[in-house]
Amino acid sequence: MQESNNMVLPEGEGVATPKLANCSTGDGGDDQLLLEDVNRVLTNITDEEQSQRITLSRKQIASLVGLEKRIRASLSKQKKDIQSTITRKQEQITRVRRRLITGDSEKRVRDFAQEAKVVKTVDKFAFCLGVLVLCATEYMVLQHPESFGTYYCALVSVMMALRLYMYAKSGWLYFVLDFCYWANASCFVSVLILPENDRLWRLNFAVSNGTLLGALLAWRNSLVFHSLDKVTSIVIHLLPGLLTFIQRSSANGKMCPPNDDAIDCSLGIAGSILEPLLFYALWQAVYIIKTEVIDRKRFMADPSLQTSLRWLTRDKKNAMHKISKQVCRIIGVLKPDEDFDPEALKTKLVFWIGQLIFTLVTLLPTHFLFAHQELHVAYFCYTFAMTVWNGSCYYFEVFASRYIQQLEKQEAMSKASEKEN
């Protein structure tokens, strides 16, 4: 055997390792057979042969070199897998930290800190807008009452567009099916389409100064200037009453012109209760068809969709929720420890009937408000004063503590952002 074609092992080195350990390289049987051949050769070496040189053929050498390459490739692959696992765990930790700080696992802390500054800017803009709306409304009432209808339609249109945008992002679009929007739509019809229809104006007077103003008091709406949502709620509940008050009392009003004796200047039972209740019943029928028939499958598939009914049944601090639950437990509709289930027919009937009773009660004083202007002014001023009072309570009891907490959270986010950088 020629020496150039063989690898010669020094004496004694061939017996230092009697067997080679099995090593999985991913090539299956070929590597296993090669290892068995090498182990067999080393095992069968006699004592006499141990003192001699061990020679390997070129084929065996090539096989061992190939085995070494495959082992190295396997180790390299395992190293990459370990590094990939470590990277994946680090990304999971980062996502958890982001979710705890920002509420979104995909949003960076530094981006969220920047958004906090944007939120401050939006709040400042909303505050300025709220104050300007108040000043502009006062100016239009005192200086140009004949153009207040146009001003009302323009203002409500802009604020409703902003609300639709915000509610679409929050999944609250079904809130715009509420009765207050239905009443505002009727006022739009009176201003833009049927300005000479005194009967429709009277219907709007009863609904706006009865149910909408009553809702402001019942739901404790607050005049919070920096909150665009709260300012919008005040506008859509308060301005229809102001619009119909101007139409009722001003010289240019369409509801009851002072020089036209042919028009009966009173609401009566029909105008103050019966017609508004029919108007309400029509809205309720449309609302039930939309939510309980047309979109029923959508509501069943997505419990996160919000409606007024779902909100009221879950808001245990709400006055209507408390009163309805107490009455239902007294008359036996609910058990002593039973809560409202927003998907149960029993709960829906309770709140539909409760809203009907609320509407009826708030319509009762409209006849007197229509007949006595001084009483109307006093009631309107009282309602507006309560929204201002609720707003002051919000600023000093709620907003101040939340603002301090927000500043502390922003400081923590800034520190986390610095660490992230």
HELIX and SHEET records of a PDB file:
HELIX    1   1 GLU A    3  ASN A    5  5                                   3    
HELIX    2   2 GLU A   13  VAL A   15  5                                   3    
HELIX    3   3 GLY A   29  THR A   43  1                                  15    
HELIX    4   4 ASP A   47  GLN A   50  1                                   4    
HELIX    5   5 ARG A   58  THR A  102  1                                  45    
HELIX    6   6 VAL A  109  GLN A  143  1                                  35    
HELIX    7   7 PRO A  145  SER A  147  5                                   3    
HELIX    8   8 PHE A  148  SER A  170  1                                  23    
HELIX    9   9 LEU A  173  LEU A  177  5                                   5    
HELIX   10  10 PHE A  179  LEU A  192  1                                  14    
HELIX   11  11 ASP A  198  ALA A  206  1                                   9    
HELIX   12  12 VAL A  207  LEU A  212  3                                   6    
HELIX   13  13 LEU A  213  ALA A  218  1                                   6    
HELIX   14  14 LEU A  228  SER A  249  1                                  22    
HELIX   15  15 GLY A  268  ILE A  269  1                                   2    
HELIX   16  16 ALA A  270  LEU A  274  3                                   5    
HELIX   17  17 GLU A  275  ILE A  288  1                                  14    
HELIX   18  18 ILE A  289  ILE A  294  3                                   6    
HELIX   19  19 ARG A  296  ALA A  301  1                                   6    
HELIX   20  20 SER A  308  ARG A  314  1                                   7    
HELIX   21  21 ALA A  319  ILE A  331  1                                  13    
HELIX   22  22 LEU A  345  LEU A  363  1                                  19    
HELIX   23  23 THR A  366  ALA A  371  1                                   6    
HELIX   24  24 GLN A  373  CYS A  393  1                                  21    
HELIX   25  25 TYR A  394  PHE A  399  3                                   6    
HELIX   26  26 ALA A  400  GLU A  420  1                                  21    
SHEET    1   A 2 MET A   7  LEU A   9  0                                        
SHEET    2   A 2 ILE A  54  LEU A  56 -1                                        
END                                                                             
